[in-house]
Amino acid sequence: MTKPRSIAAIRKVLAAGSLVFGLSAIALIAVPNIFNDLLWLPSTQELEWAMRMIGVTLVALSGNMYSVSKHGTDKGVLFSGRLMLVSAAALGVVTLTIYTNGSWFAQAYALVGFGFSAAYAWALARK
């Protein structure tokens, strides 16, 4: 059985993650070329379009994360916490596999993913 402290901690991590993803979404939609430059990716019309699409998807994800953090049932919060633990770690791994992964921004972005994964693990383990 999950304890209330664990659920409360997951809610806080979800809320913080929604803010980070929300800011990423705004950047991806508004200035995808800058995001590409920071990742050392060539900025083409096709890649900028794809980055904007990712940004739109992140708007939905960040909104859902915020909604679950504020209004989700304990069972829903627990499910979201487990899902985001895996997803945040995967974000870190995938970011490090960018063929231009020498970028300081790619490394920092990967660390953010790993950091959130660790935060979800900590929150899920709380008694």
MODELLER restraints for C-alpha pairs under 7 A, 6 or more apart:
rsr = mdl.restraints
at = mdl.atoms
rsr.add(forms.Gaussian(group=physical.xy_distance, feature=features.Distance(at['CA:3:A'], at['CA:127:A']), mean=5.65, stdev=0.5))
rsr.add(forms.Gaussian(group=physical.xy_distance, feature=features.Distance(at['CA:5:A'], at['CA:126:A']), mean=6.40, stdev=0.5))
rsr.add(forms.Gaussian(group=physical.xy_distance, feature=features.Distance(at['CA:5:A'], at['CA:127:A']), mean=6.42, stdev=0.5))
rsr.add(forms.Gaussian(group=physical.xy_distance, feature=features.Distance(at['CA:6:A'], at['CA:123:A']), mean=5.33, stdev=0.5))
rsr.add(forms.Gaussian(group=physical.xy_distance, feature=features.Distance(at['CA:6:A'], at['CA:124:A']), mean=5.54, stdev=0.5))
rsr.add(forms.Gaussian(group=physical.xy_distance, feature=features.Distance(at['CA:6:A'], at['CA:125:A']), mean=6.83, stdev=0.5))
rsr.add(forms.Gaussian(group=physical.xy_distance, feature=features.Distance(at['CA:6:A'], at['CA:126:A']), mean=4.78, stdev=0.5))
rsr.add(forms.Gaussian(group=physical.xy_distance, feature=features.Distance(at['CA:6:A'], at['CA:127:A']), mean=6.26, stdev=0.5))
rsr.add(forms.Gaussian(group=physical.xy_distance, feature=features.Distance(at['CA:7:A'], at['CA:74:A']), mean=6.41, stdev=0.5))
rsr.add(forms.Gaussian(group=physical.xy_distance, feature=features.Distance(at['CA:7:A'], at['CA:77:A']), mean=6.73, stdev=0.5))
rsr.add(forms.Gaussian(group=physical.xy_distance, feature=features.Distance(at['CA:7:A'], at['CA:78:A']), mean=6.69, stdev=0.5))
rsr.add(forms.Gaussian(group=physical.xy_distance, feature=features.Distance(at['CA:9:A'], at['CA:123:A']), mean=5.09, stdev=0.5))
rsr.add(forms.Gaussian(group=physical.xy_distance, feature=features.Distance(at['CA:10:A'], at['CA:77:A']), mean=6.91, stdev=0.5))
rsr.add(forms.Gaussian(group=physical.xy_distance, feature=features.Distance(at['CA:10:A'], at['CA:81:A']), mean=6.02, stdev=0.5))
rsr.add(forms.Gaussian(group=physical.xy_distance, feature=features.Distance(at['CA:10:A'], at['CA:120:A']), mean=6.41, stdev=0.5))
rsr.add(forms.Gaussian(group=physical.xy_distance, feature=features.Distance(at['CA:10:A'], at['CA:123:A']), mean=5.29, stdev=0.5))
rsr.add(forms.Gaussian(group=physical.xy_distance, feature=features.Distance(at['CA:10:A'], at['CA:124:A']), mean=6.76, stdev=0.5))
rsr.add(forms.Gaussian(group=physical.xy_distance, feature=features.Distance(at['CA:11:A'], at['CA:69:A']), mean=4.40, stdev=0.5))
rsr.add(forms.Gaussian(group=physical.xy_distance, feature=features.Distance(at['CA:11:A'], at['CA:77:A']), mean=6.77, stdev=0.5))
rsr.add(forms.Gaussian(group=physical.xy_distance, feature=features.Distance(at['CA:12:A'], at['CA:69:A']), mean=6.92, stdev=0.5))
rsr.add(forms.Gaussian(group=physical.xy_distance, feature=features.Distance(at['CA:13:A'], at['CA:119:A']), mean=6.77, stdev=0.5))
rsr.add(forms.Gaussian(group=physical.xy_distance, feature=features.Distance(at['CA:13:A'], at['CA:120:A']), mean=6.68, stdev=0.5))
rsr.add(forms.Gaussian(group=physical.xy_distance, feature=features.Distance(at['CA:14:A'], at['CA:65:A']), mean=5.60, stdev=0.5))
rsr.add(forms.Gaussian(group=physical.xy_distance, feature=features.Distance(at['CA:14:A'], at['CA:66:A']), mean=6.48, stdev=0.5))
rsr.add(forms.Gaussian(group=physical.xy_distance, feature=features.Distance(at['CA:14:A'], at['CA:69:A']), mean=5.66, stdev=0.5))
rsr.add(forms.Gaussian(group=physical.xy_distance, feature=features.Distance(at['CA:15:A'], at['CA:65:A']), mean=6.58, stdev=0.5))
rsr.add(forms.Gaussian(group=physical.xy_distance, feature=features.Distance(at['CA:15:A'], at['CA:66:A']), mean=5.19, stdev=0.5))
rsr.add(forms.Gaussian(group=physical.xy_distance, feature=features.Distance(at['CA:15:A'], at['CA:69:A']), mean=5.75, stdev=0.5))
rsr.add(forms.Gaussian(group=physical.xy_distance, feature=features.Distance(at['CA:18:A'], at['CA:62:A']), mean=4.20, stdev=0.5))
rsr.add(forms.Gaussian(group=physical.xy_distance, feature=features.Distance(at['CA:18:A'], at['CA:63:A']), mean=6.71, stdev=0.5))
rsr.add(forms.Gaussian(group=physical.xy_distance, feature=features.Distance(at['CA:18:A'], at['CA:65:A']), mean=5.53, stdev=0.5))
rsr.add(forms.Gaussian(group=physical.xy_distance, feature=features.Distance(at['CA:18:A'], at['CA:66:A']), mean=5.61, stdev=0.5))
rsr.add(forms.Gaussian(group=physical.xy_distance, feature=features.Distance(at['CA:19:A'], at['CA:62:A']), mean=6.92, stdev=0.5))
rsr.add(forms.Gaussian(group=physical.xy_distance, feature=features.Distance(at['CA:21:A'], at['CA:58:A']), mean=6.13, stdev=0.5))
rsr.add(forms.Gaussian(group=physical.xy_distance, feature=features.Distance(at['CA:21:A'], at['CA:62:A']), mean=5.60, stdev=0.5))
rsr.add(forms.Gaussian(group=physical.xy_distance, feature=features.Distance(at['CA:22:A'], at['CA:58:A']), mean=6.64, stdev=0.5))
rsr.add(forms.Gaussian(group=physical.xy_distance, feature=features.Distance(at['CA:22:A'], at['CA:59:A']), mean=5.89, stdev=0.5))
rsr.add(forms.Gaussian(group=physical.xy_distance, feature=features.Distance(at['CA:22:A'], at['CA:62:A']), mean=5.48, stdev=0.5))
rsr.add(forms.Gaussian(group=physical.xy_distance, feature=features.Distance(at['CA:25:A'], at['CA:55:A']), mean=4.08, stdev=0.5))
rsr.add(forms.Gaussian(group=physical.xy_distance, feature=features.Distance(at['CA:25:A'], at['CA:56:A']), mean=6.53, stdev=0.5))
rsr.add(forms.Gaussian(group=physical.xy_distance, feature=features.Distance(at['CA:25:A'], at['CA:58:A']), mean=5.34, stdev=0.5))
rsr.add(forms.Gaussian(group=physical.xy_distance, feature=features.Distance(at['CA:25:A'], at['CA:59:A']), mean=5.78, stdev=0.5))
rsr.add(forms.Gaussian(group=physical.xy_distance, feature=features.Distance(at['CA:26:A'], at['CA:55:A']), mean=6.70, stdev=0.5))
rsr.add(forms.Gaussian(group=physical.xy_distance, feature=features.Distance(at['CA:28:A'], at['CA:35:A']), mean=6.62, stdev=0.5))
rsr.add(forms.Gaussian(group=physical.xy_distance, feature=features.Distance(at['CA:28:A'], at['CA:51:A']), mean=5.69, stdev=0.5))
rsr.add(forms.Gaussian(group=physical.xy_distance, feature=features.Distance(at['CA:28:A'], at['CA:52:A']), mean=5.34, stdev=0.5))
rsr.add(forms.Gaussian(group=physical.xy_distance, feature=features.Distance(at['CA:28:A'], at['CA:55:A']), mean=4.95, stdev=0.5))
rsr.add(forms.Gaussian(group=physical.xy_distance, feature=features.Distance(at['CA:29:A'], at['CA:52:A']), mean=4.47, stdev=0.5))
rsr.add(forms.Gaussian(group=physical.xy_distance, feature=features.Distance(at['CA:29:A'], at['CA:55:A']), mean=5.34, stdev=0.5))
rsr.add(forms.Gaussian(group=physical.xy_distance, feature=features.Distance(at['CA:32:A'], at['CA:48:A']), mean=5.37, stdev=0.5))
rsr.add(forms.Gaussian(group=physical.xy_distance, feature=features.Distance(at['CA:32:A'], at['CA:51:A']), mean=5.94, stdev=0.5))
rsr.add(forms.Gaussian(group=physical.xy_distance, feature=features.Distance(at['CA:32:A'], at['CA:52:A']), mean=6.55, stdev=0.5))
rsr.add(forms.Gaussian(group=physical.xy_distance, feature=features.Distance(at['CA:33:A'], at['CA:43:A']), mean=5.58, stdev=0.5))
rsr.add(forms.Gaussian(group=physical.xy_distance, feature=features.Distance(at['CA:33:A'], at['CA:48:A']), mean=6.24, stdev=0.5))
rsr.add(forms.Gaussian(group=physical.xy_distance, feature=features.Distance(at['CA:36:A'], at['CA:42:A']), mean=6.67, stdev=0.5))
rsr.add(forms.Gaussian(group=physical.xy_distance, feature=features.Distance(at['CA:36:A'], at['CA:43:A']), mean=5.85, stdev=0.5))
rsr.add(forms.Gaussian(group=physical.xy_distance, feature=features.Distance(at['CA:37:A'], at['CA:43:A']), mean=6.98, stdev=0.5))
rsr.add(forms.Gaussian(group=physical.xy_distance, feature=features.Distance(at['CA:38:A'], at['CA:103:A']), mean=6.91, stdev=0.5))
rsr.add(forms.Gaussian(group=physical.xy_distance, feature=features.Distance(at['CA:38:A'], at['CA:105:A']), mean=5.75, stdev=0.5))
rsr.add(forms.Gaussian(group=physical.xy_distance, feature=features.Distance(at['CA:39:A'], at['CA:103:A']), mean=5.69, stdev=0.5))
rsr.add(forms.Gaussian(group=physical.xy_distance, feature=features.Distance(at['CA:39:A'], at['CA:105:A']), mean=6.00, stdev=0.5))
rsr.add(forms.Gaussian(group=physical.xy_distance, feature=features.Distance(at['CA:39:A'], at['CA:106:A']), mean=5.54, stdev=0.5))
rsr.add(forms.Gaussian(group=physical.xy_distance, feature=features.Distance(at['CA:40:A'], at['CA:100:A']), mean=5.97, stdev=0.5))
rsr.add(forms.Gaussian(group=physical.xy_distance, feature=features.Distance(at['CA:40:A'], at['CA:103:A']), mean=6.20, stdev=0.5))
rsr.add(forms.Gaussian(group=physical.xy_distance, feature=features.Distance(at['CA:41:A'], at['CA:100:A']), mean=6.91, stdev=0.5))
rsr.add(forms.Gaussian(group=physical.xy_distance, feature=features.Distance(at['CA:68:A'], at['CA:77:A']), mean=6.20, stdev=0.5))
rsr.add(forms.Gaussian(group=physical.xy_distance, feature=features.Distance(at['CA:69:A'], at['CA:77:A']), mean=6.76, stdev=0.5))
rsr.add(forms.Gaussian(group=physical.xy_distance, feature=features.Distance(at['CA:81:A'], at['CA:120:A']), mean=6.03, stdev=0.5))
rsr.add(forms.Gaussian(group=physical.xy_distance, feature=features.Distance(at['CA:85:A'], at['CA:117:A']), mean=4.44, stdev=0.5))
rsr.add(forms.Gaussian(group=physical.xy_distance, feature=features.Distance(at['CA:85:A'], at['CA:120:A']), mean=5.30, stdev=0.5))
rsr.add(forms.Gaussian(group=physical.xy_distance, feature=features.Distance(at['CA:85:A'], at['CA:121:A']), mean=6.46, stdev=0.5))
rsr.add(forms.Gaussian(group=physical.xy_distance, feature=features.Distance(at['CA:86:A'], at['CA:117:A']), mean=6.79, stdev=0.5))
rsr.add(forms.Gaussian(group=physical.xy_distance, feature=features.Distance(at['CA:88:A'], at['CA:113:A']), mean=4.68, stdev=0.5))
rsr.add(forms.Gaussian(group=physical.xy_distance, feature=features.Distance(at['CA:88:A'], at['CA:114:A']), mean=6.23, stdev=0.5))
rsr.add(forms.Gaussian(group=physical.xy_distance, feature=features.Distance(at['CA:88:A'], at['CA:116:A']), mean=6.08, stdev=0.5))
rsr.add(forms.Gaussian(group=physical.xy_distance, feature=features.Distance(at['CA:88:A'], at['CA:117:A']), mean=5.07, stdev=0.5))
rsr.add(forms.Gaussian(group=physical.xy_distance, feature=features.Distance(at['CA:89:A'], at['CA:113:A']), mean=5.69, stdev=0.5))
rsr.add(forms.Gaussian(group=physical.xy_distance, feature=features.Distance(at['CA:89:A'], at['CA:114:A']), mean=5.13, stdev=0.5))
rsr.add(forms.Gaussian(group=physical.xy_distance, feature=features.Distance(at['CA:89:A'], at['CA:117:A']), mean=5.34, stdev=0.5))
rsr.add(forms.Gaussian(group=physical.xy_distance, feature=features.Distance(at['CA:91:A'], at['CA:110:A']), mean=6.72, stdev=0.5))
rsr.add(forms.Gaussian(group=physical.xy_distance, feature=features.Distance(at['CA:91:A'], at['CA:113:A']), mean=5.64, stdev=0.5))
rsr.add(forms.Gaussian(group=physical.xy_distance, feature=features.Distance(at['CA:92:A'], at['CA:110:A']), mean=3.90, stdev=0.5))
rsr.add(forms.Gaussian(group=physical.xy_distance, feature=features.Distance(at['CA:92:A'], at['CA:111:A']), mean=6.44, stdev=0.5))
rsr.add(forms.Gaussian(group=physical.xy_distance, feature=features.Distance(at['CA:92:A'], at['CA:113:A']), mean=4.72, stdev=0.5))
rsr.add(forms.Gaussian(group=physical.xy_distance, feature=features.Distance(at['CA:92:A'], at['CA:114:A']), mean=5.57, stdev=0.5))
rsr.add(forms.Gaussian(group=physical.xy_distance, feature=features.Distance(at['CA:93:A'], at['CA:110:A']), mean=6.87, stdev=0.5))
rsr.add(forms.Gaussian(group=physical.xy_distance, feature=features.Distance(at['CA:95:A'], at['CA:106:A']), mean=6.17, stdev=0.5))
rsr.add(forms.Gaussian(group=physical.xy_distance, feature=features.Distance(at['CA:95:A'], at['CA:110:A']), mean=5.59, stdev=0.5))
rsr.add(forms.Gaussian(group=physical.xy_distance, feature=features.Distance(at['CA:96:A'], at['CA:106:A']), mean=6.70, stdev=0.5))
rsr.add(forms.Gaussian(group=physical.xy_distance, feature=features.Distance(at['CA:96:A'], at['CA:107:A']), mean=6.69, stdev=0.5))
rsr.add(forms.Gaussian(group=physical.xy_distance, feature=features.Distance(at['CA:96:A'], at['CA:110:A']), mean=6.35, stdev=0.5))
